[in-house]
Amino acid sequence: NGRMNELTRTQARLEPHLDEANQELAQTKNDLEERVERRTFEISVANASLNREIAERIQAEAETERIRRRMELILESAGEGIFGLDIDGKVTFVNKAADQMLGWEAEDLVGLSHHSLIHHTRSDGSPYPVGQCPIHQAYRDGKIHFGTDEVFWKRDGTSFPVEYISTPIREHQRLTGAVVVFRDLASFRQPLAQGVAP
């Protein structure tokens, strides 16, 4: 009986502490639930933002690809030969008309010096120094240069008369190369002599 009374008193003494611990536990549980809810909301906002960024990036990449493809189609549809040069005079791109006129595959020209491959010699057979080449000058002095009564040399060693324009490429106010547009005058004059538009 005395033991029972002692347990009852101990229980009475511990009950306020137990209630306090239960309240603290309930408060801690509520705090954790609020934190989880807040963090879940923050993650969902971040996730929505990330999804929006991904969608915008996919859309921008699709638009860039569409523009690239359109430019490629224009370049490939042009009747004139077109090639790009870097600041060292190396070919960066060649359109289909240019590779057909020159007898080279585009991938065989890219990365090589245009002058040593197609513009190295004058029509009279004398060497054409690169320093005198108007194409070369365009990516050196930043001015547009024209060439008439000149020849380009094909892969097979034959030449054809050309006229061309070499236009410098500027990127952020810096010369980065040139674009050359040229025409095979022999092919161009032939239809004109026959009264047919080229």
C-alpha positions in Angstrom: 0.0 0.0 0.0 2.9 2.4 0.9 4.5 1.4 -2.4 1.4 2.3 -4.3 1.2 5.7 -2.6 4.8 6.4 -3.5 4.2 5.5 -7.2 1.1 7.7 -7.2 3.1 10.7 -5.8 5.9 10.1 -8.3 3.4 9.9 -11.1 1.8 13.2 -9.9 5.2 14.8 -9.8 6.2 13.6 -13.3 2.9 14.4 -15.0 3.6 18.1 -15.4 7.0 17.3 -16.8 5.4 14.7 -19.1 2.8 17.3 -20.2 5.5 19.8 -20.8 7.6 17.3 -22.8 4.5 16.4 -24.9 3.8 20.1 -25.6 7.4 20.6 -26.6 7.2 17.5 -28.8 4.0 18.8 -30.4 5.6 22.2 -30.9 8.7 20.6 -32.4 6.5 18.5 -34.7 4.5 21.6 -35.8 7.8 23.5 -36.4 9.2 20.6 -38.5 6.0 20.3 -40.5 6.1 24.1 -41.2 9.7 23.8 -42.2 9.0 20.9 -44.5 6.0 22.7 -46.0 8.0 25.9 -46.5 11.0 23.9 -48.0 8.6 21.9 -50.2 7.1 25.2 -51.5 10.6 26.7 -52.1 11.7 23.5 -54.0 8.5 23.6 -56.1 9.1 27.3 -56.9 12.7 26.5 -57.8 11.6 23.5 -59.8 9.0 25.6 -61.7 11.7 28.2 -62.4 14.1 25.5 -63.6 11.4 24.0 -65.8 10.8 27.5 -67.3 14.5 28.0 -67.9 14.8 24.6 -69.6 11.8 25.3 -71.8 13.2 28.7 -72.7 16.6 27.2 -73.5 15.0 24.4 -75.6 13.0 27.1 -77.5 16.1 29.2 -78.0 18.1 26.2 -79.2 15.3 25.3 -81.6 15.2 28.9 -82.9 19.0 29.0 -83.3 18.8 25.7 -85.2 16.0 27.1 -87.4 18.0 30.3 -88.2 21.2 28.2 -88.8 19.4 25.9 -91.2 17.8 28.9 -93.0 21.2 30.5 -93.4 22.6 27.2 -94.6 19.8 26.9 -97.2 20.4 30.4 -98.4 24.2 29.8 -98.6 23.7 26.5 -100.5 21.1 28.0 -102.9 23.3 30.9 -104.0 24.5 30.7 -107.5 27.8 32.4 -106.7 30.7 30.7 -104.9 31.0 31.8 -101.3 33.7 31.0 -98.8 34.7 32.3 -95.5 38.2 33.0 -94.2 39.6 33.4 -90.8 42.2 36.1 -89.9 45.0 33.8 -91.1 43.4 33.3 -94.5 42.3 29.8 -93.8 39.0 28.6 -95.2 36.2 28.4 -92.6 33.3 27.4 -94.8 32.5 26.8 -98.5 29.1 26.7 -100.2 28.1 24.1 -102.7 28.6 26.4 -105.7 32.1 27.2 -104.6 33.2 23.6 -104.2 31.6 22.7 -107.6 33.5 25.5 -109.4 36.7 24.8 -107.6 36.5 21.0 -107.8 37.1 20.6 -104.1 35.0 19.1 -101.5 34.2 21.6 -98.7 35.7 19.5 -96.0 39.0 19.3 -98.0 39.3 23.1 -98.1 38.3 24.0 -94.6 41.3 24.8 -92.4 43.6 25.3 -95.4 45.0 28.5 -96.9 42.7 29.7 -99.7 45.6 31.6 -101.4 48.0 28.7 -101.7 45.2 26.4 -103.1 43.1 28.6 -105.4 44.7 32.0 -105.9 48.4 31.4 -105.9 49.1 32.2 -109.6 48.0 35.0 -112.0 46.4 34.2 -115.3 49.7 34.8 -117.1 51.4 32.1 -115.0 53.4 34.4 -112.8 53.2 33.9 -109.0 50.6 35.9 -107.1 52.2 37.1 -103.8 49.7 36.8 -101.0 50.6 40.4 -99.9 49.2 41.7 -103.2 46.0 39.6 -103.0 42.9 41.8 -102.6 41.2 38.9 -100.8 44.0 38.9 -98.2 43.9 42.6 -97.9 40.2 42.6 -96.8 41.0 40.7 -93.6 44.1 42.8 -93.0 42.9 46.4 -93.6 39.2 45.9 -92.9 38.1 47.3 -96.3 36.0 45.8 -99.1 38.2 44.7 -102.0 37.1 43.7 -105.5 38.9 41.5 -108.0 38.2 41.4 -111.7 40.2 39.9 -114.5 41.7 37.4 -112.2 41.7 33.6 -112.0 41.0 30.9 -109.4 42.7 27.6 -109.7 40.8 24.3 -109.5 41.9 21.2 -107.7 42.8 19.6 -111.1 45.3 22.4 -111.9 43.2 24.3 -114.4 42.0 27.8 -113.9 38.9 29.9 -114.7 38.3 33.6 -114.9 36.6 35.2 -111.9 35.4 38.4 -110.4 34.9 38.6 -106.7 34.3 40.7 -103.7 36.1 40.2 -100.4 34.3 41.7 -97.5 35.9 41.8 -94.0 34.1 40.2 -91.1 34.1 42.2 -87.9 33.2 40.8 -84.5 33.0 43.2 -81.5 34.9 45.9 -83.5 37.7 43.3 -84.3 38.6 41.9 -87.7 38.1 38.2 -87.6 38.3 37.2 -91.3 36.5 37.8 -94.6 33.7 36.5 -96.8 34.5 36.1 -100.5 31.7 35.9 -103.1 32.9 35.0 -106.6 31.5 34.2 -110.0 33.0 32.0 -112.7 33.0 34.5 -115.6 33.4 31.8 -118.3 30.2 30.1 -117.2 28.5 33.5 -116.6 29.4 34.9 -120.0 28.4 31.8 -122.0 24.6 32.1 -121.3 24.8 35.8 -121.9 26.5 35.3 -125.3 23.6 32.9 -126.2 21.0 35.5 -125.1 20.0 33.5 -122.0 20.0 34.9 -118.4 22.5 33.1 -116.3 
